[in-house]
Amino acid sequence: MNAEQLAAVTPWSKKAIAHMVEKGVLVRGVHYFQPQGTRTQLIFKWAAIVAFIEGTADGAAEPAGGPDVEATAAALERLLVREPCWPPAAPLPHSGTGRAPRASDRAP
């Protein structure tokens, strides 16, 4: 089916379909094909469009029970509690005067 036919059976206009193709929301080889090569008419795969609309496309839907909150919390905890990858910085020397050092402060 072409973009005009797709617009007739979905809530999208031809312009909205073109925008989704440009932005990569509809993926070439998954949602549409161009059997005649680039710069030719787009042919949309109805089963892929239905899966996209229903949210059953690969990676688009959450598991039946919803997101796995415990696994997500555990992964976040592992990220937050990681040891730093670098050694701690050495402390800066402190003269105790409360002002920036001057050349006259150096010993002769």
N, C-alpha and C positions, 0 to 999 in steps of 0.2 A: 504494500500500500504506500502511496506517496504522501507528502506532507498535507496536501489538500484533503485527501481522504481521511488521514489521521485527525486533522482538525475537525472534521465532520462528526467523528465518533468519540472524541475526547473533549474535556473542558478547555483545551488549549487552542489558541488561534495559530494561524500559520506563522505569524511573527513570533509568538511565544515558542513555538517549536524550533524555529531558526535560532532563536536566542539560546535555547537549551543545548542545541547542537554546537553553537559557537563556544559556549562556556564549558562544554565537556560533560554536561549533566547527562545527555544522551550520548552514548559511546559508540563510535564506529566499530563495526564488527560484533557488537552486542545488541544494540537497539536499532541500528540501521546499517545498510550496506550501500555500496555504489558499484554494482556489477559492471558498469561501463567505464569505470575509472573515475579519477577525481574530476571535479567541475562538471559532473553529470547529476542527474536527478537522484535524490536520496530515496531508497526503498526501506521502509520501516518494517520490522519484524513484530507482528502483533503480539505473539506470546511474550516477548521481552518487554513490550510496552505495558501489557497487563501486569506482568510481574513487578515492573517499576511502580506502577500506580498502586498496586496492592501492598507494596513494601516487602515483597518476598524475593526480590533479586538478591544475588549473592552479597552477603555482608550488609544488606540494607535493613533487615529486620532483626529485632532482638530475639533471644530465645523465648520460648513460650512462657516461662516464669518471670520474664523481665530481666533486667541487667543483674549480673552476679555482684552484688554489693560487697560481699565478704572478700571475694577475690580482688576486686578493684581496690578496696581499702588496704588489703595486704600488699598489693603491688605499690601503692602510694607510700605506705609505711617504709617499704624497702628503699624507695627512692629518697625519702626524707632522712633516713637514719644512716645513709652511706657515709663511710669515712672519707675525708677529703683525699684527693688524688695527689696532693702536693704537700710538702712539709710546711709547717707554720712559719710565718715570717719572723725574722729576728727582731727583738724589741729595738726601738730607736733610742739612741743615747740621750740622756737628759742632763743638762748642765745645772739645773736647779735654780737658775737666775730668773726664769720666766721671760727671758728675751732671747732674740736670735743671737748666735755667737758672732763676735767681731774679730777682725784680724788682730787687734791688740790683746785679745784674750789668750792667744797662743803663747806658749813658753818660748823664750829666746833661744 
